[in-house]
Amino acid sequence: MDFVGPKRSTGVSLVSGLGHYEAVVQRVRSAEQSVWIATANVKELMVQDRPLRIGDASRGTYSSVMEVFDRLARGGVELRLLHARLPSQPFRDAFDRFPRLVRGGLQLRLCTRVHLKAVIVDGAVLYLGSANWTGAGLGIRGSHKRNFELGVVTEDDHMLDLVQQTVDDIWSGRRCGACKLRDRCEAPLDE
């Protein structure tokens, strides 16, 4: 699926630094139907136990985002995580502590060619940008430790449709047949 979309007027919010945490992670916390995440790199993500906002100087307490995922899965929210390489060991350790997630509450798919970074919440809100699903990427790390990231958040139906279709095509293996790296792929998604 190669394309350049037509130029059009759409509402987007630009996010940077801690803005990623507020615009992306906080939206994930409030998901009601689905959360689709596409990222090249996956690491254990610690989230503040109460909502964090830009300018919030309090340190607070933190727990694994797996607790958020487990709560969402318990509520019937579809959780997909499409990634390019094995998640970090701390991510895998945290994941293993939540039987509901291990049993399919958090679906994981690996495609080594994934480099896009997108988070889609309830098919209604889209983050598209440079941040991987990591603390340094999404801004929760201290201001002197986080990556320099930029992204946009939108509720534009046209953009949502295009990104969801792209992610779903990869997720479902519809892109595997034409992939020139398929012979080196350990687990093609179309099998």
N, C-alpha and C positions, 0 to 999 in steps of 0.2 A: 504494500500500500504506500505508494509514493504520491505525494501531492503538495501543492501550494494552494492553500485556500484563498478564496477571493477576499480582497480588501473589504472590510465591513466595520461598521461602528459597533462596538461592544463594550460593556461595562467590565472593567478589571480593576483590581486593587493591587498595587505593587507592594511586595513584602520583602523585608530584609532583616537579618539578625534575629532578635527575639520575636519579631513580627511573625516569623515562621511558626513558632511555638503557639502563639495566640491564634493565628489564622488557620493552622493545619491541625495541630494536636488537639486543641480545644474543640474543633469541629468534629474530630474523630470521636472524642469522648461523648458527644451528644448524638451520635448516629442512631438511627431508628431502623434502617433497612439493610444497608450495606456499606462496607468500606473496602475499596480496592486500592492497593498500594503497589506501585511499580517503582523499583529502585535498583541501582547497580550494587549498592553496598548496604548490608543490614547489620546493625550492631544493637546490643541491648540498649533500650531507651528508657531512661528514668524520667518519670513525670512527677510533678509536684502534686501532693495529695489534695490540695485545694487549687482552684483555678489560679493561674499565674497571669499577670497582665504586665504590659510594658510599663516601666516605672516602679514596679513592685520591688521594694528593697528587702523584703523579708526573705529569710533563707528557707523556712518551712521544712517539711519532711518529704521524702521522695520514695516512690516505689516503682516497681517494674511496670512498663506499659502492658505487660502480659495480664496484670490485674484488670486493666481497662478492657483488654480484648476478651478476657474470660467473662466479665460482666456483660459485655455486648453479645458474646456467643450465647450466654444463658438466656438473653432476651430474644434470641432468634436472628440476630444481625449476621448477614453473610460477610465473612472476613476472608479476603484474598490478599496474598502477598507474593508478588512476582519479582524475582530477584536474579542477579547475574552470577553470584557465587555463594558458596556456603556462608550462612550467617556466622557471626563471631561466636566463639565458645560461650561467653556470658549470655548471649541471646539464646543459644541452644539449651544451656542449663536452666535459664528462666522458663523457656517454653516447656521443657520436660516436667516442670513442677505443676503444670496445669493440665490434668488428664482430659478435660473437655476440649482444650485446644489441640492436644495430641491426637485425639479421636476424630479430628476434622473440623473442630470449631474455628481453627485458623488454618485455612488451606494454603499450602506453600507450593510454589512451582519455580523451578530453576531453568533459566535460559541464559547461557553465557553471553548472548548478544544484547541482552537488555542493558541499555544505558540511560533510557529515559527515566525521569523522575516525575511521578504523578501520584496524586492522592485524590480519589473520587469518593465523596460521602453522599450516600443516599441517592446517587444518580443526579444530584442537584447542585453540588458544589465541587468545583475542580481547583486543585492546586497544580500548577505546572511550573517547574523551575529547575534550579540546579541542585537543590538539597537532597542528599540521600537520607534514608530512614535511620539516622544516627543523631545522638545528642549534639555533636558538633555541627551537623548539618541543619538541624531544626531549631537551633538557637538556645536550647536549655542550658548548655554549658556556659560557664562564665564568659563575660564579654571579651576576655583576653585569651580564651581557649576555643571559641567557636570559629567555624569557617566563615569566610566572606561569601554569602549566598544571596541570590536574588530569585524571586519568583513572582508569579501572579496568581491571584485567586479570582474566580469568576463563577457566575451562575448562568452563563450564556449557554443556551440549549444547543446551539450549533457546535460550539467548541466541545461541550460535554459529549455530544454524540460522536464526534470524530475521535476524541481521545478514548472514550469507552470502547468503540469499535476496534481501535488499534490495540488496546490492551487485551481485549477479549480475543482478538485474532491470534495474538502471541500465546495467551493463556491456554486456548483450546487447541493449539498446535496447527492452526490453519497456515501458519507461516513456515512450518518445518519442511514441507516438501520441496520448496525452492531454495532452502538454505544450503549454501556451499560448505558449511561447517558441520552439517548433519552427521557425516561419517565419523567425526571426532566427538560427537555429543554423547554423553554417558546415558542420558535418559530423554530421548526426543519426546516432546509433549504430545505428538500425534499418535503415540503408541499406547 
